[in-house]
């Protein structure tokens, strides 16, 4: 679809250049259709703030979220609600870990870690926490599930495999 809405040509539907992100255009798949001069013109058309925001995105620096105590408390409450909405299959390992160590369900640092990792989106943070404990259960079993894993908890065979940089050792990691 072109700027005026017509179908045509082969290409990828994409927001147009940096200066008009609301317009949809067809971006050619061919790299030779875009020159450095085109990129420079698009970049020069941006305001300083827009260029800074783009550079921050490219370099993994994102806007700062103000973490007031009220905001954090609200997001933790929302995350707990989202955690309860997950299917019992998805949160099985989390439920088991919090049963084995009840203080886990009250550990606000744990919730905050997941919230920060997911930019304070409670539904994503809840899924991350459930997935983390699911992987922990699969890799280390129920005995270590509610505990912090240390290098000493890893078997000698797994340590050797890890020090060799071998991903072949993954089979060893999932067994036992």
N, C-alpha and C positions, 0 to 999 in steps of 0.2 A: 504494500500500500504506500503510495507516495504522499507528499505533503497535502495534496488536495483530496486524498481519499481514494484515488484510482488504484485498481489492481495493476500490477505490471512488473515485468522483469523478475530475474531471480535474485534473491537477496534475503537478508535477515531483517525482520521487523525489530526496530530498535529506536529508543529515544534519539532524536536528532542531536546534533552537536551540544557541547556543554552549555552554550549560551541560550538554547531554547529547549530545555528538557521536557516541556509539555507537548511539543510537536512530535508526531510520529512520522518517521521516514523509513525508507528502505535503505539499509546500509549494504553496500556491495560486499560480496564475499571476497572479491579480489583486493588484495592489499595494495596493489599498484594504483588503485583508483584514489587512494588517499596519500597526500604528500605531507611532508613535514611542515610545509607552508600552510596547509589547511589546518593542521593541529595548532600551529603557532597563532593563526588568525583566530581560531576558536578560544584559545587560552587568553589572548589579548582582549577578547571581547568580554571576558569575565571581570567582575569587580575583584578587588583585593580579597574581600571576605570569601567570595566564591572560590577563588584560586586556593586560598588557605584551607578551606574546608575540603577541597579536592585533594590537596597534598596530604592532609591529615588522614583522609580515607585510604589513600595509596600506601601510606607509611604505618597504618594501623593505629593511628592516634585518633581517638574519637572524642566527641564532645563530652564534657564533664557532666556527670549527673550529680546534682547536689544531694548528698546523703544525710539529710536531717534525721534526727532520731524518730520523728513522726513518720517520715517517708519510709524509712527502713522498717519500722514496726508494721506499717500498713502492708508493705510488700511481703513481709514474712507471713503475715496472716493470710494474704491472698495466696501465697505459695502453698501453705498448709492446706488451704481449701482445694487448690488445684491438685495437690498430691492425693487427696481423698477422692477426687474425681477420676483418677487413673484406674484402669482395670486392675483387679486383684492380681492378675497374671503379671502385669507390668511392674507392680510395686511389691511383689512377693518378697524379694530379697530385702527391700527397705523395711517392710513390716516385720520380717524375721529379725533383722539387725536391731530394730528398735524394741522388739520383744526381749531379745537377749541382753540388751543394754538400754534400758528405758531413758537414760539421760540423753541419748542421741536425739530423741524427738524434741527435746528442749534446748538443744545446742544451736543457739542463734548464729554462732560463727559458721557453722556448717551451712545453714540456710543462706547466710549472707555471701558465702563463697560461691554458691551456685547462682544466686541472684546477680552477683557482679559478673560472673562468667557469661550470663545470658542477658546482660544490659537491663536488669530489673524487670524482665518479662516473667511473671510468676509461673505461667503455664510451661514455658521452656525450661525454667529453672527446676520445676518439679519433675519434668521428664528427665533432665540431666541427673538429678539426684537418684531417681529410680534406676536409670541406666548404669550409673556408677556402682550402686550396690549390687545390681544384677551381674555386672562384670566381675566385681570383687568376689561374689559368691561362686561364680563359674571358675575363676582362677585360683582362689585360695581356700574355698570350702567354708562351711558353716562355723568351724572353730575360730577362724580369724575374721569372720564377717564383721563383728561389731568393733574390732580393734584396729588401731593404726598399723599398717603393714610396714615392717622394717626389712632391711637387707638380711638380717639374721633369720627372718621367717621364710626366706627363699631357700630351697634345698640346694645342696652343693652342686648337683647335676645342672640345675637351672642357672646357678651362678656362672658355672663354666661356660655353658651355652651362651649366656648373655655377654660374658667378657670376650667371647670370640666374635661377637657381633652377628651371630647366626640366628636367623629367623626360623631355621629348621627346629630349634629348640622349643618352638611354640607348641609342638605336639607334646613335649614333656611338660610344658606349663599347664596344659589343660587336663592332663591325666593326673592321677593320684588323689 
